Amino acid sequence: MELSKDGNLIKLTGKEKDFSIRKSIVIEAQKNVIKPTAGKFGMSKNTVLLFLKRFLSGGNEGLIDRRKGPKHIPHKTSAILETKIIKCRNLASCYVLKD
């Protein structure tokens, strides 16, 4: 829970919550030293340092979650071929779902 600008309580979920926590960590690390901040938030000093570096280089955008998967999978089956395979499977009786 956090206070909005008008003083009402708001519940943060998902990415907003992660961003808010990371922003708090960065603010605390800028005020104090990194090691006590890590202890206060229950994380390693390397993680605090990582968030601080990302914030200093990219601002608020640096604290947003980054994509963890690959950008491109060269061996992935194309959508057209996948559709053809599904059509063929639906024609064969051994692949059809039985109710």
N, C-alpha and C positions, 0 to 999 in steps of 0.2 A: 504494500500500500504506500502511496505517495500523495503528497498534497499538490493539487493543481494551483495555477496562478491565482485563482479566486478563493483558494483556501479549502476547497472541497476535497475529500478523499477520493482517489482513483485507484483502481486495481490494474496493475501492469501484468501482461502475459507475454510469454514467448520472447521474441526478439527485443521488444521494448524493455522487458525486465532485464535481459542480459545487458543491453546497452546501458540502462540506468545503473546497474551494479558496476559495470566497467568504468563508467564516468565517475562514480563515487570513489572507486579505487584510485583513479588518476588524480582526482582532486586531493585526496588524502595523501598520495605519494608526493604531490607537489608541495603540500604544506609541511609534511614530515619527511623522514628518511624512508627508503624503500623497505628495509628489513622490518621495522615495526608495523608498517602498513600491511605487509604480507602476513605477519602474525595476527593482526586484527581481523583480516578477512579470511584467514585460514587457508592460505595458498602459498606457493613458493615465491621467493623473491624474483626468480627468473620470469615467472608469469606476470608479476607486477611490473617488472622492467619492460617486458614485451608490450603490455598495454600502454605504458607510458611512452615508449618509442613510437608505437603506432599512432598515438594521439598527437605527439609532437610533429610527426611527419605528415599526417593526413587529417588532423583535426577530428571532428566528431565522426566523419566517415571512416576514419581509421579504426574506430571501436566497433563498427558493425561486423557481424559474423561474416566470415569469408566462405566461399564455396569450398567444400571439402573434396568433391568428386572431380574427375577429369573433365576438361572442357570438350574433348573430342575422343571418341572411341573408334579407332580406325577399323577394327574387325567386327563391329556391330552389324547385324543383319539390317538391310535397308527396309524401310516401311513398305515399299511396294512388294518386295519378296516375302516379307512377313505376312502380308495380306493374302498373297497367293498360297502360301503354306496353310494358312487357316482355312481357306476355301477348300483346298484339297483334303484336309483333315475332316471337314464337315461332310464331304462326299463319301468318305470311307466309313463303313459301319463300325469299325473297331475303335474309332476315335470319338464317336458321337456320345454325348452324355445321355445316360438312361435315367428316366424319371421313375 
